[in-house]
Amino acid sequence: MVVAGGAEAQERKTPYWASIATGNALLRTGPERTYPATWRYRRRDLPVQVIKVYGNWRRIKEQDGTEGWMLATLLSAKRTAIVTGDTPAEMHADPDAGARIAWRAEPGVVGQISQCEDGWCLFDVAGKKGYIQTDHIWGVDPGEEVE
């Protein structure tokens, strides 16, 4: 597991993408353990956007717009995305709408992303891989290239 912490996390310019590193992460109203928790994340690998850094704390935003503070040790640098929309998203064999459909991913499915460019990302859901259009996922910026 790659956890965003220490010097690497301090040097990253906000906003940046991260994911929940554990199946038990608290979202708080402020950047201290004394602030009340508003949410407990039980699903690891969910993508989040880090929008502010304060010491060892990160202000994050999730897909629905919810914002709060989380300890940096609860976040991973692993790039993930979640399928959006109301219908399954096509995962193609190649980054082309005319390419063979390898899989379909239901809304809410989370996978690891890589090789993002020109509006496509390689999307890996537990070993089932295919290229997905970036407008069908949340976890990558428009026009962003991910290696």
DSSP file (Angstrom, degrees, kcal/mol; ACC not computed):
  #  RESIDUE AA STRUCTURE BP1 BP2  ACC     N-H-->O    O-->H-N    N-H-->O    O-->H-N    TCO  KAPPA ALPHA  PHI   PSI    X-CA   Y-CA   Z-CA
    1    1 A M              0   0    0      0, 0.0     2,-0.6     0, 0.0    20,-0.0   0.000 360.0 360.0 360.0 133.7    0.0    0.0    0.0
    2    2 A V        -     0   0    0      2,-0.0    75,-1.0    19,-0.0    76,-0.6  -0.906 360.0-166.2-101.8 116.5    1.3    3.5   -0.9
    3    3 A V  B     -A   76   0A   0     -2,-0.6     2,-0.8    73,-0.2    73,-0.3  -0.883  20.5-128.7-107.5 131.9    0.2    6.0    1.6
    4    4 A A        +     0   0    0     71,-1.2    71,-0.3    -2,-0.5     2,-0.3  -0.678  61.0 115.1 -77.3 113.6    0.5    9.7    1.0
    5    5 A G    >>  +     0   0    0     -2,-0.8     4,-1.1    68,-0.1     3,-0.6  -0.954  44.7  28.5-163.3 177.1    2.3   11.1    4.0
    6    6 A G  H 3> S-     0   0    0     -2,-0.3     4,-1.6     1,-0.2     3,-0.2  -0.194 116.7 -17.6  62.5-148.8    5.5   12.8    5.1
    7    7 A A  H 3> S+     0   0    0      1,-0.2     4,-1.6     2,-0.2    -1,-0.2   0.861 133.6  58.9 -62.6 -39.4    7.5   15.0    2.8
    8    8 A E  H <> S+     0   0    0     -3,-0.6     4,-0.7     1,-0.2     3,-0.3   0.929 108.4  44.7 -57.6 -46.6    5.8   13.8   -0.4
    9    9 A A  H >< S+     0   0    0     -4,-1.1     3,-0.5     1,-0.2    -1,-0.2   0.855 110.2  55.5 -67.6 -34.3    2.3   14.7    0.8
   10   10 A Q  H 3< S+     0   0    0     -4,-1.6    -1,-0.2     1,-0.2    -2,-0.2   0.811 107.5  50.1 -67.4 -28.7    3.5   18.1    2.0
   11   11 A E  H 3< S+     0   0    0     -4,-1.6    -1,-0.2    -3,-0.3    -2,-0.2   0.600  84.1 107.0 -88.5 -11.9    5.0   19.0   -1.4
   12   12 A R    <<  -     0   0    0     -4,-0.7     2,-0.4    -3,-0.5     4,-0.1  -0.467  69.3-128.7 -72.1 136.9    1.9   18.2   -3.5
   13   13 A K        -     0   0    0     -2,-0.2    -1,-0.1     2,-0.1    -2,-0.1  -0.699  40.3 -87.9 -86.5 133.1    0.1   21.1   -4.9
   14   14 A T  S    S+     0   0    0     -2,-0.4    37,-0.2    37,-0.1     2,-0.1  -0.570 100.5  48.3 -85.1 151.7   -3.6   21.2   -4.2
   15   15 A P  S    S+     0   0    0      0, 0.0     2,-0.3     0, 0.0    36,-0.2   0.588  77.1 146.2 -79.5 153.3   -6.0   20.2   -5.5
   16   16 A Y  E     -B   50   0A   0     34,-1.8    34,-3.5    -2,-0.1     2,-0.3  -0.967  44.4-107.2-145.7 162.9   -4.8   16.6   -6.1
   17   17 A W  E     +B   49   0A   0     -2,-0.3     2,-0.3    32,-0.2    32,-0.2  -0.669  41.0 153.9 -94.8 145.0   -6.4   13.2   -6.3
   18   18 A A  E     -B   48   0A   0     30,-2.5    30,-2.5    -2,-0.3     2,-0.3  -0.837  28.4-130.2-148.0-176.3   -6.0   10.5   -3.6
   19   19 A S  E     -BC  47  76A   0     57,-2.0    57,-3.2    28,-0.3     2,-0.3  -0.971  32.8 -91.3-142.1 159.2   -8.0    7.5   -2.4
   20   20 A I  E     - C   0  75A   0     26,-2.0    25,-3.5    -2,-0.3    55,-0.2  -0.568  34.6-161.3 -71.2 126.7   -9.1    6.2    1.0
   21   21 A A        +     0   0    0     53,-3.0     2,-0.3    -2,-0.3    54,-0.2   0.602  64.4  38.3 -89.2 -12.7   -6.4    3.8    2.2
   22   22 A T  S    S-     0   0    0     52,-0.6     3,-0.2    21,-0.1    23,-0.1  -0.886  74.4-120.8-137.9 163.6   -8.3    1.9    4.8
   23   23 A G  S    S+     0   0    0     -2,-0.3     2,-0.1     1,-0.2    21,-0.0   0.220 106.4  51.5 -88.8  14.6  -11.8    0.4    5.5
   24   24 A N        +     0   0    0     50,-0.1     2,-0.4    19,-0.1    -1,-0.2  -0.602  69.8 148.3-151.5  84.0  -12.2    2.6    8.6
   25   25 A A  E     -D   41   0A   0     16,-2.0    16,-3.6    -3,-0.2     2,-0.4  -0.973  32.9-143.1-126.0 132.0  -11.6    6.3    8.0
   26   26 A L  E     -D   40   0A   0     -2,-0.4     2,-0.5    14,-0.2    45,-0.3  -0.774   2.6-151.3 -97.2 136.8  -13.2    9.2    9.8
   27   27 A L  E     -D   39   0A   0     12,-3.0    11,-3.1    -2,-0.4    12,-1.3  -0.919  23.7-164.8-100.7 128.2  -14.1   12.5    8.1
   28   28 A R  E     -DE  37  69A   0     41,-3.0    41,-3.0    -2,-0.5     9,-0.2  -0.733  31.5-124.2-117.1 162.9  -14.1   15.3   10.6
   29   29 A T  S    S+     0   0    0      7,-2.0     8,-0.1    -2,-0.3    -1,-0.1   0.662  94.9  17.9 -77.5 -16.8  -15.4   18.9   10.7
   30   30 A G  S    S-     0   0    0      2,-0.3     2,-1.4     6,-0.2     5,-0.2  -0.933  90.5 -90.6-149.4 170.9  -11.9   20.3   11.5
   31   31 A P  S    S+     0   0    0      0, 0.0     2,-0.3     0, 0.0    25,-0.1  -0.280  95.6  71.0 -86.6  51.9   -8.2   19.4   11.3
   32   32 A E  S >  S-     0   0    0     -2,-1.4     3,-1.3     4,-0.1    -2,-0.3  -0.971  84.7-116.3-154.6 154.8   -7.8   17.9   14.8
   33   33 A R  T 3  S+     0   0    0     -2,-0.3     4,-0.1     1,-0.2    -1,-0.0   0.685 111.3  68.5 -67.1 -16.4   -9.0   14.7   16.5
   34   34 A T  T 3  S+     0   0    0      2,-0.1    -1,-0.2    -6,-0.0     3,-0.1   0.681  80.3  92.6 -77.3 -17.1  -11.0   16.8   18.9
   35   35 A Y  S <  S-     0   0    0     -3,-1.3     2,-0.0    -5,-0.2    -3,-0.0  -0.516  90.4 -99.4 -75.0 145.4  -13.4   17.9   16.0
   36   36 A P        -     0   0    0      0, 0.0    -7,-2.0     0, 0.0     2,-0.4  -0.317  31.7-119.6 -66.7 146.4  -16.5   15.7   15.7
   37   37 A A  E     -D   28   0A   0     -9,-0.2    -9,-0.3     1,-0.1     3,-0.1  -0.692  25.8-177.0 -82.8 136.3  -16.6   13.0   13.0
   38   38 A T  E     +     0   0A   0    -11,-3.1     2,-0.3    -2,-0.4   -10,-0.2   0.587  67.7  18.4-106.7 -16.8  -19.3   13.5   10.4
   39   39 A W  E     -D   27   0A   0    -12,-1.3   -12,-3.0     2,-0.0     2,-0.5  -0.989  56.8-150.3-156.7 143.4  -18.8   10.3    8.4
   40   40 A R  E     -D   26   0A   0     -2,-0.3     2,-0.5   -14,-0.2   -14,-0.2  -0.976  19.1-147.8-116.7 117.9  -17.0    6.9    8.7
   41   41 A Y  E     +D   25   0A   0    -16,-3.6   -16,-2.0    -2,-0.5     3,-0.0  -0.745  21.7 172.6 -87.1 125.3  -15.8    5.4    5.5
   42   42 A R        +     0   0    0     -2,-0.5     2,-0.6   -18,-0.2    -1,-0.1   0.411  59.5  79.7-108.0  -3.8  -15.9    1.6    5.4
   43   43 A R  S >  S-     0   0    0    -18,-0.1     3,-0.8   -21,-0.1   -23,-0.2  -0.907  70.4-149.5-113.6 109.2  -15.0    1.3    1.7
   44   44 A R  T 3  S+     0   0    0     -2,-0.6   -23,-0.2     1,-0.2   -21,-0.1  -0.288  75.0  35.5 -72.3 162.3  -11.3    1.6    0.9
   45   45 A D  T 3  S+     0   0    0    -25,-3.5    -1,-0.2     1,-0.3    66,-0.1   0.405  73.1 149.7  75.8   1.7  -10.0    2.9   -2.5
   46   46 A L    <   -     0   0    0     -3,-0.8   -26,-2.0   -26,-0.1    -1,-0.3  -0.450  50.4-116.8 -62.1 134.5  -12.8    5.5   -2.9
   47   47 A P  E     +B   19   0A   0      0, 0.0    16,-0.4     0, 0.0     2,-0.3  -0.492  38.8 175.2 -74.5 143.4  -11.4    8.4   -4.8
   48   48 A V  E     -B   18   0A   0    -30,-2.5   -30,-2.5    -2,-0.2     2,-0.5  -0.965  27.5-128.2-140.0 157.5  -11.3   11.8   -3.1
   49   49 A Q  E     -BF  17  61A   0     12,-2.7    12,-2.2    -2,-0.3     2,-0.6  -0.945  17.7-142.1-109.2 124.6   -9.9   15.2   -4.1
   50   50 A V  E     +BF  16  60A   0    -34,-3.5   -34,-1.8    -2,-0.5    10,-0.2  -0.752  26.5 169.8 -84.8 121.5   -7.6   16.9   -1.6
   51   51 A I  E     +     0   0A   0      8,-3.2     2,-0.3    -2,-0.6     9,-0.2   0.563  60.6  21.0-111.8 -12.1   -8.3   20.6   -1.7
   52   52 A K  E     - F   0  59A   0      7,-1.2     7,-2.7   -39,-0.1     2,-0.4  -0.984  59.4-148.7-156.8 146.7   -6.3   21.8    1.3
   53   53 A V  E     + F   0  58A   0     -2,-0.3     2,-0.3     5,-0.2     5,-0.2  -0.964  16.8 170.5-117.9 133.0   -3.4   20.8    3.4
   54   54 A Y  E >   - F   0  57A   0      3,-2.5     3,-2.1    -2,-0.4     2,-0.2  -0.818  64.4 -64.8-141.2  98.3   -3.0   21.7    7.1
   55   55 A G  T 3  S-     0   0    0     -2,-0.3    -1,-0.1     1,-0.3     0, 0.0  -0.413 118.8 -13.7  59.6-125.6   -0.1   19.8    8.9
   56   56 A N  T 3  S+     0   0    0     -2,-0.2    16,-3.2   -25,-0.1    17,-0.3   0.260 123.1  91.8 -89.3  11.8   -1.0   16.1    8.9
   57   57 A W  E <   -FG  54  71A   0     -3,-2.1    -3,-2.5    14,-0.2     2,-0.4  -0.798  57.5-159.0-110.6 149.9   -4.6   16.8    7.9
   58   58 A R  E     -FG  53  70A   0     12,-2.8    12,-2.4    -2,-0.3     2,-0.6  -0.994  14.2-140.4-128.4 130.0   -6.2   17.0    4.4
   59   59 A R  E     -FG  52  69A   0     -7,-2.7    -8,-3.2    -2,-0.4    -7,-1.2  -0.811  34.8-170.1 -85.6 122.1   -9.4   18.7    3.5
   60   60 A I  E     -FG  50  68A   0      8,-3.1     8,-1.6    -2,-0.6     2,-0.4  -0.774  20.8-153.0-116.9 158.7  -11.0   16.4    1.1
   61   61 A K  E     -FG  49  67A   0    -12,-2.2   -12,-2.7    -2,-0.3     6,-0.2  -0.995  15.5-155.2-126.7 135.2  -14.0   16.5   -1.3
   62   62 A E    >   -     0   0    0      4,-2.4     3,-2.5    -2,-0.4   -14,-0.1  -0.528  38.0 -85.1-105.5 177.7  -15.9   13.4   -2.3
   63   63 A Q  T 3  S+     0   0    0    -16,-0.4   -15,-0.1     1,-0.3    76,-0.0   0.812 125.5  49.2 -52.2 -40.9  -18.0   12.7   -5.4
   64   64 A D  T 3  S-     0   0    0      1,-0.1    -1,-0.3     2,-0.1    -3,-0.0   0.426 122.3-101.0 -84.4   3.6  -21.2   14.2   -4.0
   65   65 A G  S <  S+     0   0    0     -3,-2.5    -2,-0.1     1,-0.3    -1,-0.1   0.318  71.2 149.4  97.0  -8.3  -19.5   17.4   -2.9
   66   66 A T        -     0   0    0     -5,-0.1    -4,-2.4     1,-0.0     2,-0.3  -0.354  27.1-164.8 -59.0 135.9  -19.2   16.5    0.8
   67   67 A E  E     + G   0  61A   0     -6,-0.2     2,-0.3   -40,-0.0    -6,-0.2  -0.928  22.1 128.4-125.4 151.0  -16.1   18.1    2.3
   68   68 A G  E     - G   0  60A   0     -8,-1.6    -8,-3.1    -2,-0.3     2,-0.4  -0.968  50.5 -77.9-177.9-176.2  -14.3   17.5    5.6
   69   69 A W  E     +EG  28  59A   0    -41,-3.0   -41,-3.0    -2,-0.3     2,-0.3  -0.821  37.7 176.2-108.4 140.3  -10.9   16.8    7.2
   70   70 A M  E     - G   0  58A   0    -12,-2.4   -12,-2.8    -2,-0.4   -43,-0.1  -0.994  37.0-101.7-140.6 144.4   -9.0   13.5    7.2
   71   71 A L  E >   - G   0  57A   0     -2,-0.3     3,-1.8   -45,-0.3   -14,-0.2  -0.413  30.2-127.6 -62.2 138.9   -5.6   12.4    8.6
   72   72 A A  G >  S+     0   0    0    -16,-3.2     3,-1.8     1,-0.3   -68,-0.3   0.813 106.8  66.0 -59.7 -31.1   -3.1   12.1    5.7
   73   73 A T  G 3  S+     0   0    0    -17,-0.3    -1,-0.3     1,-0.3   -68,-0.1   0.657  94.8  59.2 -67.8 -13.7   -2.2    8.6    7.0
   74   74 A L  G <  S+     0   0    0     -3,-1.8   -53,-3.0   -48,-0.1   -52,-0.6   0.427  97.4  77.6 -91.5   0.2   -5.8    7.5    6.0
   75   75 A L  E <   - C   0  20A   0     -3,-1.8   -71,-1.2   -71,-0.3     2,-0.3  -0.834  64.5-153.9-113.4 149.6   -5.2    8.5    2.4
   76   76 A S  E     -AC   3  19A   0    -57,-3.2   -57,-2.0    -2,-0.3   -73,-0.2  -0.882  21.2-136.7-118.3 150.6   -3.3    6.7   -0.4
   77   77 A A        +     0   0    0    -75,-1.0   -74,-0.1    -2,-0.3     2,-0.1   0.524  68.6 122.0 -79.7  -6.0   -1.6    8.1   -3.5
   78   78 A K        -     0   0    0    -76,-0.6     2,-0.6   -59,-0.1    -2,-0.2  -0.380  66.3-126.9 -60.3 129.1   -3.1    5.2   -5.5
   79   79 A R        +     0   0    0     34,-0.2    34,-2.2    -2,-0.1     2,-0.3  -0.695  40.4 161.8 -85.4 120.8   -5.3    6.7   -8.3
   80   80 A T  E     -H  112   0B   0     -2,-0.6     2,-0.3    32,-0.3    32,-0.2  -0.844  18.0-162.9-128.9 167.6   -8.8    5.3   -8.3
   81   81 A A  E     -H  111   0B   0     30,-2.3    30,-2.2    -2,-0.3     2,-0.4  -0.967  12.4-135.8-147.1 161.0  -12.1    6.4   -9.9
   82   82 A I  E     -HI 110 138B   0     56,-2.1    56,-2.3    -2,-0.3     2,-0.2  -0.967  27.3-113.3-122.7 138.4  -15.7    5.6   -9.4
   83   83 A V  E     - I   0 137B   0     26,-2.5    25,-2.6    -2,-0.4    54,-0.3  -0.507  37.7-164.7 -71.4 132.6  -18.2    5.0  -12.3
   84   84 A T        +     0   0    0     52,-2.4     3,-0.2    -2,-0.2     2,-0.1  -0.518  38.4  53.1-109.4 177.4  -20.8    7.7  -12.5
   85   85 A G  S    S-     0   0    0     -2,-0.2     4,-0.1     1,-0.2    51,-0.0  -0.382  86.6 -79.4  93.7-170.8  -24.2    8.0  -14.2
   86   86 A D  S    S+     0   0    0     -2,-0.1    -1,-0.2     2,-0.1    20,-0.0   0.493 103.7  52.5-110.8  -8.9  -27.3    5.9  -14.3
   87   87 A T  S    S-     0   0    0     -3,-0.2    18,-0.1    19,-0.1    -3,-0.0  -0.876  96.5 -80.6-128.1 159.5  -26.3    3.1  -16.7
   88   88 A P        -     0   0    0      0, 0.0     2,-0.4     0, 0.0    18,-0.2  -0.273  44.8-130.0 -58.3 143.1  -23.3    0.8  -16.9
   89   89 A A  E     -J  105   0B   0     16,-3.0    16,-2.7    47,-0.1     2,-0.3  -0.789  20.3-118.4 -97.3 138.6  -20.2    2.3  -18.5
   90   90 A E  E     -J  104   0B   0     -2,-0.4     2,-0.6    14,-0.2    43,-0.4  -0.576  17.6-157.2 -79.6 135.6  -18.4    0.5  -21.3
   91   91 A M  E     -J  103   0B   0     12,-3.2    11,-2.7    -2,-0.3    12,-1.9  -0.963  19.9-155.6-111.5 113.2  -14.8   -0.6  -20.8
   92   92 A H  E     -JK 101 131B   0     39,-3.2    39,-3.5    -2,-0.6     9,-0.2  -0.498  25.5-125.0 -94.5 157.5  -13.2   -1.0  -24.2
   93   93 A A  S    S+     0   0    0      7,-2.9     8,-0.1    37,-0.2    -1,-0.1   0.785 100.6  20.7 -67.3 -28.4  -10.2   -3.2  -25.3
   94   94 A D  S    S-     0   0    0      6,-0.3     2,-2.7     2,-0.3     5,-0.2  -0.921  98.0 -93.2-135.8 160.1   -8.5    0.0  -26.7
   95   95 A P  S    S+     0   0    0      0, 0.0     2,-0.3     0, 0.0    37,-0.1  -0.373  92.7  98.3 -75.7  67.9   -9.0    3.7  -26.0
   96   96 A D  S >  S-     0   0    0     -2,-2.7     3,-2.0    35,-0.1    -2,-0.3  -0.960  74.6-133.4-155.2 131.6  -11.5    4.1  -28.8
   97   97 A A  T 3  S+     0   0    0     -2,-0.3    -1,-0.1     1,-0.3    36,-0.0   0.745 109.6  54.0 -60.4 -23.3  -15.3    4.2  -28.8
   98   98 A G  T 3  S+     0   0    0      2,-0.0    -1,-0.3    -3,-0.0     3,-0.1   0.502  87.4 107.5 -88.8  -4.0  -15.3    1.8  -31.7
   99   99 A A  S <  S-     0   0    0     -3,-2.0     3,-0.0    -5,-0.2     0, 0.0  -0.297  85.9 -79.5 -72.8 159.0  -13.1   -0.8  -30.0
  100  100 A R        -     0   0    0     -8,-0.1    -7,-2.9     1,-0.1     2,-0.6  -0.271  45.8-117.7 -56.6 138.8  -14.4   -4.1  -28.7
  101  101 A I  E     +J   92   0B   0     -9,-0.2    -9,-0.3     1,-0.2    -1,-0.1  -0.739  32.5 179.1 -83.0 118.5  -16.2   -3.8  -25.3
  102  102 A A  E     -     0   0B   0    -11,-2.7     2,-0.3    -2,-0.6   -10,-0.2   0.848  63.7 -12.0 -87.3 -38.9  -14.3   -5.9  -22.8
  103  103 A W  E     -J   91   0B   0    -12,-1.9   -12,-3.2    25,-0.0     2,-0.4  -0.945  55.2-133.1-152.0 167.2  -16.5   -5.2  -19.8
  104  104 A R  E     -J   90   0B   0     -2,-0.3     2,-0.5   -14,-0.2   -14,-0.2  -0.998  20.0-153.0-126.9 136.2  -19.3   -3.0  -18.5
  105  105 A A  E     -J   89   0B   0    -16,-2.7   -16,-3.0    -2,-0.4     3,-0.1  -0.934  13.5-130.8-114.9 127.9  -19.0   -1.4  -15.1
  106  106 A E    >   -     0   0    0     -2,-0.5     3,-2.0   -18,-0.2   -23,-0.3  -0.322  39.8 -85.2 -68.7 152.7  -22.1   -0.4  -13.0
  107  107 A P  T 3  S+     0   0    0      0, 0.0   -23,-0.2     0, 0.0    -1,-0.1  -0.363 118.5  32.4 -55.8 137.7  -22.4    3.0  -11.5
  108  108 A G  T 3  S+     0   0    0    -25,-2.6     2,-0.2     1,-0.3   -24,-0.1   0.266  83.5 135.5  95.3 -11.2  -20.7    3.1   -8.1
  109  109 A V    <   -     0   0    0     -3,-2.0   -26,-2.5   -25,-0.1     2,-0.4  -0.532  42.9-150.0 -72.0 135.7  -18.0    0.6   -9.2
  110  110 A V  E     +H   82   0B   0     -2,-0.2     2,-0.3   -28,-0.2   -28,-0.2  -0.890  23.5 162.2-109.0 136.7  -14.5    1.6   -8.0
  111  111 A G  E     -H   81   0B   0    -30,-2.2   -30,-2.3    -2,-0.4     2,-0.3  -0.954  40.7 -96.8-145.8 166.0  -11.4    0.7   -9.9
  112  112 A Q  E     -HL  80 124B   0     12,-2.4    12,-2.8    -2,-0.3     2,-0.3  -0.652  39.1-149.3 -83.8 141.2   -7.7    1.8  -10.2
  113  113 A I  E     + L   0 123B   0    -34,-2.2     2,-0.3    -2,-0.3   -34,-0.2  -0.852  26.5 147.8-114.5 149.9   -6.9    4.1  -13.1
  114  114 A S  E     + L   0 122B   0      8,-1.6     8,-2.9    -2,-0.3    33,-0.2  -0.940  52.7  43.7-159.8 174.4   -3.7    4.5  -15.2
  115  115 A Q  E    S+     0   0B   0     -2,-0.3     2,-0.5     6,-0.2    32,-0.2   0.869  70.4 173.4  49.4  46.3   -2.7    5.5  -18.7
  116  116 A C  E     +N  146   0C   0     30,-1.8    30,-1.4     5,-0.2     2,-0.3  -0.744  13.4 126.5 -89.0 126.1   -5.2    8.4  -18.9
  117  117 A E  E >   + L   0 120B   0      3,-2.2     3,-1.3    -2,-0.5    28,-0.1  -0.925  59.0  20.3-169.0 155.5   -5.0   10.7  -21.9
  118  118 A D  T 3  S-     0   0    0     -2,-0.3     3,-0.1     1,-0.3    27,-0.1   0.823 131.6 -51.5  52.4  37.6   -7.2   12.1  -24.6
  119  119 A G  T 3  S+     0   0    0     25,-0.2    15,-2.3     1,-0.2    16,-0.4   0.625 118.0  99.8  82.1  12.8  -10.4   11.5  -22.5
  120  120 A W  E <   -LM 117 133B   0     -3,-1.3    -3,-2.2    13,-0.3     2,-0.3  -0.968  45.8-171.6-131.6 147.9   -9.7    7.8  -21.8
  121  121 A C  E     - M   0 132B   0     11,-2.2    11,-2.8    -2,-0.3     2,-0.6  -0.994  31.3-118.0-133.4 143.8   -8.3    5.9  -18.8
  122  122 A L  E     -LM 114 131B   0     -8,-2.9    -8,-1.6    -2,-0.3     2,-0.5  -0.738  37.8-159.3 -75.3 123.7   -7.3    2.3  -18.3
  123  123 A F  E     -LM 113 130B   0      7,-3.2     7,-1.5    -2,-0.6     2,-0.6  -0.940   8.9-166.5-116.8 120.8   -9.7    1.1  -15.6
  124  124 A D  E     -LM 112 129B   0    -12,-2.8   -12,-2.4    -2,-0.5     2,-0.7  -0.933   6.8-178.4-115.5 113.7   -8.9   -2.0  -13.5
  125  125 A V  E >  S- M   0 128B   0      3,-2.6     3,-1.9    -2,-0.6   -14,-0.1  -0.879  78.3 -40.5-113.1  97.0  -11.6   -3.5  -11.4
  126  126 A A  T 3  S-     0   0    0     -2,-0.7    -1,-0.1     1,-0.3     3,-0.1   0.877 124.3 -40.7  51.8  43.6  -10.2   -6.4   -9.5
  127  127 A G  T 3  S+     0   0    0      1,-0.2     2,-0.8     0, 0.0    -1,-0.3   0.273 112.7 116.3  91.6 -11.3   -8.2   -7.5  -12.6
  128  128 A K  E <   - M   0 125B   0     -3,-1.9    -3,-2.6     2,-0.0     2,-0.3  -0.831  50.4-172.4 -90.9 110.3  -10.9   -6.9  -15.1
  129  129 A K  E     + M   0 124B   0     -2,-0.8     2,-0.3    -5,-0.2    -5,-0.2  -0.775  19.2 137.2-113.5 149.0   -9.3   -4.1  -17.3
  130  130 A G  E     - M   0 123B   0     -7,-1.5    -7,-3.2    -2,-0.3     2,-0.4  -0.943  51.4 -91.0-173.3 163.2  -10.6   -1.9  -20.1
  131  131 A Y  E     -KM  92 122B   0    -39,-3.5   -39,-3.2    -2,-0.3     2,-0.4  -0.716  41.1-170.9 -87.6 132.2  -10.4    1.7  -21.3
  132  132 A I  E     - M   0 121B   0    -11,-2.8   -11,-2.2    -2,-0.4     2,-0.2  -0.939  28.0-108.8-123.5 143.7  -13.2    3.9  -20.0
  133  133 A Q  E >   - M   0 120B   0    -43,-0.4     3,-2.1    -2,-0.4   -13,-0.3  -0.501  25.9-129.6 -71.3 138.7  -14.1    7.4  -21.1
  134  134 A T  G >  S+     0   0    0    -15,-2.3     3,-1.2     1,-0.3     6,-0.2   0.705 104.4  67.3 -66.1 -19.1  -13.2   10.0  -18.5
  135  135 A D  G 3  S+     0   0    0    -16,-0.4    -1,-0.3     1,-0.2    -2,-0.1   0.481  97.1  56.9 -79.5   1.9  -16.7   11.5  -18.6
  136  136 A H  G <  S+     0   0    0     -3,-2.1   -52,-2.4   -46,-0.1     2,-0.3   0.315 106.5  55.2-106.9   4.4  -18.1    8.2  -17.2
  137  137 A I  E <   -I   83   0B   0     -3,-1.2     2,-0.5   -54,-0.3     3,-0.2  -0.939  66.8-141.3-135.8 157.7  -15.9    8.3  -14.0
  138  138 A W  E    S+I   82   0B   0    -56,-2.3   -56,-2.1    -2,-0.3     3,-0.1  -0.988  76.8  67.8-117.2 124.9  -15.1   10.6  -11.1
  139  139 A G  S    S+     0   0    0     -2,-0.5     2,-0.3     1,-0.4    -1,-0.1   0.357  84.3  71.7 145.3   4.7  -11.5   10.7  -10.0
  140  140 A V  S    S-     0   0    0     -3,-0.2    -1,-0.4    -6,-0.2    -3,-0.1  -0.996  75.1-120.7-144.3 140.8   -9.6   12.4  -12.9
  141  141 A D    >   -     0   0    0     -2,-0.3     3,-2.2     1,-0.1     2,-0.1  -0.508  43.2 -90.1 -78.7 149.4   -9.6   16.0  -14.1
  142  142 A P  T 3  S+     0   0    0      0, 0.0    -1,-0.1     0, 0.0     3,-0.1  -0.387 114.9   8.2 -56.6 129.0  -10.7   16.8  -17.7
  143  143 A G  T 3  S+     0   0    0      1,-0.3   -25,-0.2    -2,-0.1     2,-0.1   0.421  95.1 144.4  79.2  -1.8   -7.6   16.7  -19.9
  144  144 A E    <   -     0   0    0     -3,-2.2     2,-0.5   -27,-0.1    -1,-0.3  -0.439  41.1-144.9 -71.2 142.2   -5.4   15.2  -17.1
  145  145 A E        -     0   0    0     -2,-0.1     2,-0.4    -3,-0.1   -28,-0.2  -0.941  15.7-172.6-108.2 128.9   -2.8   12.7  -18.1
  146  146 A V  B      N  116   0C   0    -30,-1.4   -30,-1.8    -2,-0.5   -32,-0.1  -0.979 360.0 360.0-122.0 130.9   -2.1    9.9  -15.7
  147  147 A E              0   0    0     -2,-0.4    -1,-0.1   -32,-0.2   -33,-0.1   0.464 360.0 360.0 -85.5 360.0    0.8    7.4  -16.2
